[in-house]
Structure formats: C-alpha cells, structure tokens
Amino acid sequence: MLKTIFKFLFAGLIIFWLISKGQLDFSLLLRGWDYKLSFLCMVLVIACNIVLTSYRWKLLVGTHSKAKLPMKSMINLTWIGCFFSSVLPGAVTGDFIKLLYARDLDQKLSKTFLLSTIFVDRFMGLFALLSLASFFSLLDYQVLTEKSIQLTHLAHINFLLFAVCLGFFAVLMVPKNFQKRVLDLFLRFPIIGTRLEKTIRETWIVGEKKTTLITCFLMSIAIQTLSVFGFWFLITPFLNAPLTLGNAFTCIPAGFVTVAIPISPAGLGVGHFAFAKLFEFFGINNGASLFNIYFIIVVCINLLGAIPYLLYGKRHSLQEADLITEN
C-alpha cells in the first residue's frame, strides 16, 4: 500500500511540476472537440489494437494449449488487463490479473507457462516498437545528426535497444541441444536455479513454434504502426512546430517504451515528462500537453475494461496476483 501511494505521489509531483513550468495545458482537451475526426481515429486505433493484441496472445497460448480459446474471451481478458494496468502501478499489473483469468480457460496450463506467454507477448510489442524506431532512425539518420546531438543520441539508443531485442529474439529460437546445456547450467544453482530453469524452459516451449513467433512479430509491427500513426494524427492539429511522420516514428516509440515501465499507473507523469523532453528535440514545446490528450483517451477506453471484469462469472483477488509475482 505504501509503495502504491508513493508511486501515485511521485506521478502527481511530476504533473504538478509540469503545470508549474507551463508545460502541461489542459485546455487542449477542450479544443479537441474541434477535431473530432482525430479523436475518433485514435479510439478506433486503440480498439483495433486490443483485438489484434488479443489474437497475438491467443496464438502464443495456443502453442501449448489444446483447449478451445474463444476470441471473445481473449478480448475480454486483454481488456480486463488494460483496466488493471491503468489503475495498478508496480509489479502486480494487469498482465498478472489477465494471467489468472486465462488459466480458467485451460486448467492444464501452468502459471509459469502463461507467465512466459505474457512475457513473450510484451517482448514482441517492444521488439516491433524498437524495430520501427531503428528503421526510421536509420532512414533519417543524416537529417537527425544535422539537427542536434540529442537526436543523434536518440538514434543511437534506438539502434542499441533494437540490437538487444534482436539478440533475445534469436535466443528464443536456438537449437534444443543448446537449450539443454543452458537449462542444465541453471539447475546447478540452488533454489533460484530451479525456478529460473522452469521459467526459461516454458519460454522456449513458446519459441519452438517459429512460424507463430514470426506471425506474432508481424502482427506487432502492424499494432505499433497503428499506435504511432494514431498518436501522430491525433496531435498534429495541436503542434506548434512541424513533426513529419518519419520523425514521429523516431521519437514516439521511445516515449511508448518509457510509458510501459510500471513506475506509475498508465504512465501518468512519467509519460508526460518523457514526451515533453522528446518533442523538445524537434522544437515542440507542448509535448506534455500533447501526450495528455492521448493519455486521457487511452485511460478512458481502458477503464471500460471494468465492464467485462464485472460481468465475468468468477472473481480473482489481487492477493493471488501477489503470489505469482513472489513466486
């Protein structure tokens, strides 16, 4: 409880600091009614991404499950996860709540396997995001380096993170004989080695389906492309300096990565600060206010996830999710 209070307080302090500096203007939300098409486009993008993300996760769970996984159920679970991700900062996020409900669909699936599918699912989203950022950074590299040293550093960070993700993606598909050597190595460590061995083994079960992994990656590219384009289209009417679509694909993914870190609920405060700094590289001085428009729309749609949660027949407590994070 104290940790949760601290994180809300931390996010609140960032918001207060941005307001005091004049970098967060809530009046843009009221002006947004003059651009209903941009708002509607963003809502459709988020709804489409929930469906695509649900199907991607369905494919990953299906690599080991022989039970029927109804698409409607997967969408409901993803939406429930979005709801809790918007209200719960910290380790016990919507992913762990989603995991508990997913096990109701197939009791034969272990929590470790489901946890590994959620981890791979999240990784696919991150990998696709960094792939797009790296591609556009490379495409506009000369222009970025000519503009400022900060943009050059941003491009290099995109390249570095992409290389790390590419390495992990390769590890997911290593041969079984190499997997066995690594797992045997972990088993030599007492207590923690057994747990790590089990988690890594379950993750490699997902990695055995290479066609599924590639399909999930391509779906992730589509999801992240829609997200970046939707965000760019949403904020374009409110920009005080030009931001090309190519530049948007260079900096917005970095902001999305920051928001994904479970420091505050739905990236509150942290995302505002990150986009304020990122957009400054392109001469845009209202980045926090621009992100705030996107943030409000996302949170409103995520909060609607309370509907499938309340209509779901079985309830799971947050204490159960706590046990998963501890184990």
C-alpha positions, 0 to 999 in steps of 0.5 A: 500500500505504501509503495502504491501511494508513493508511486501515485505521489511521485506521478502527481509531483511530476504533473504538478511540476509540469503545470508549474513550468507551463508545460502541461495545458489542459485546455487542449482537451477542450479544443479537441472537440474541434477535431473530432475526426482525430479523436475518433481515429485514435479510439478506433486505433486503440480498439483495433489494437486490443483485438489484434493484441488479443489474437497475438496472445491467443496464438502464443497460448495456443502453442501449448494449449489444446483447449478451445480459446474463444476470441471473445474471451481473449478480448475480454481478458486483454481488456480486463488487463488494460483496466488493471494496468491503468489503475495498478502501478508496480509489479502486480499489473494487469498482465498478472490479473489477465494471467489468472483469468486465462488459466480458467480457460485451460486448467492444464496450463501452468502459471509459469507457462502463461507467465512466459506467454505474457512475457513473450507477448510484451517482448514482441510489442517492444521488439516491433516498437524498437524495430520501427524506431531503428528503421526510421532512425536509420532512414533519417539518420543524416537529417537527425545528426544535422539537427542536434546531438540529442537526436543523434543520441536518440538514434543511437539508443534506438539502434542499441535497444533494437540490437538487444531485442534482436539478440533475445529474439534469436535466443528464443529460437536456438537449437534444443541441444543448446537449450539443454546445456543452458537449462542444465547450467541453471539447475546447478544453482540452488533454489533460484536455479530451479525456478529460473530453469522452469521459467526459461524452459516454458519460454522456449516451449513458446519459441519452438513454434517459429512460424507463430513467433514470426506471425506474432512479430508481424502482427506487432509491427502492424499494432505499433504502426497503428499506435504511432500513426494514431498518436501522430494524427491525433496531435498534429492539429495541436503542434506548434512546430512541424513533426513529419511522420518519419520523425514521429516514428523516431521519437514516439516509440521511445516515449511508448517504451518509457510509458510501459515501465510500471513506475506509475499507473498508465504512465501518468507523469512519467509519460508526460515528462518523457514526451515533453523532453522528446518533442523538445528535440524537434522544437515542440514545446507542448509535448506534455500537453500533447501526450495528455490528450492521448493519455486521457483517451487511452485511460478512458477506453481502458477503464471500460475494461471494468465492464467485462471484469464485472460481468465475468462469472468468477472473481480473482483477488489481487492477493493471488496476483501477489503470489505469482509475482513472489513466486 
